[in-house]
Amino acid sequence: MATKKKTFDAVAASRRWRVQTAKRRAQMTPEERREHLRQTTEAFFAKKPARRAAFAHC
């Protein structure tokens, strides 16, 4: 079986995201961080992925 050449490095992308996020958070006040976390959490739970919706009746 032939292998494909990797076109996306998930580890490197994750590392870049973490560094960028840490830089943005370092510039925020504690109140701004709490508000950002609240908004992010609300946005995440507003979406209903199929796998979470499948277990909603449990």
C-alpha distance (Angstrom), angle and dihedral (degrees) to the residues before:
residue distance angle dihedral
M1 . . .
A2 3.80 . .
T3 3.78 120.6 .
K4 3.76 123.4 -132.6
K5 3.76 122.8 -127.4
K6 3.79 109.7 -106.5
T7 3.79 110.6 -111.2
F8 3.81 99.0 176.0
D9 3.78 126.8 44.7
A10 3.81 106.3 -155.1
V11 3.81 94.0 -174.7
A12 3.80 92.7 54.0
A13 3.81 91.5 45.2
S14 3.80 91.1 50.7
R15 3.78 91.3 49.0
R16 3.82 91.9 50.2
W17 3.82 90.6 49.1
R18 3.82 92.5 50.0
V19 3.82 92.8 49.1
Q20 3.81 93.0 48.0
T21 3.80 92.3 46.6
A22 3.80 92.3 48.6
K23 3.81 90.7 52.0
R24 3.82 91.8 51.0
R25 3.81 93.0 46.3
A26 3.81 92.1 48.7
Q27 3.81 88.4 62.0
M28 3.83 93.6 51.1
T29 3.77 127.5 90.9
P30 3.82 117.1 -124.0
E31 3.82 89.4 -102.3
E32 3.81 91.4 52.2
R33 3.81 90.3 49.3
R34 3.81 91.8 52.4
E35 3.80 91.1 48.8
H36 3.80 91.6 47.7
L37 3.80 90.6 50.1
R38 3.82 91.3 48.4
Q39 3.82 92.3 50.8
T40 3.79 92.9 45.5
T41 3.80 91.9 49.1
E42 3.81 92.5 48.5
A43 3.80 91.5 49.3
F44 3.80 91.5 49.2
F45 3.80 94.6 50.7
A46 3.81 93.1 42.2
K47 3.79 87.3 67.9
K48 3.80 115.5 74.4
P49 3.77 110.8 -154.9
A50 3.79 114.4 -157.4
R51 3.79 94.0 -112.0
R52 3.81 92.7 54.0
A53 3.81 92.3 44.2
A54 3.82 90.0 52.2
F55 3.82 90.2 60.8
A56 3.80 97.0 40.2
H57 3.81 91.7 102.6
C58 3.83 92.7 59.2
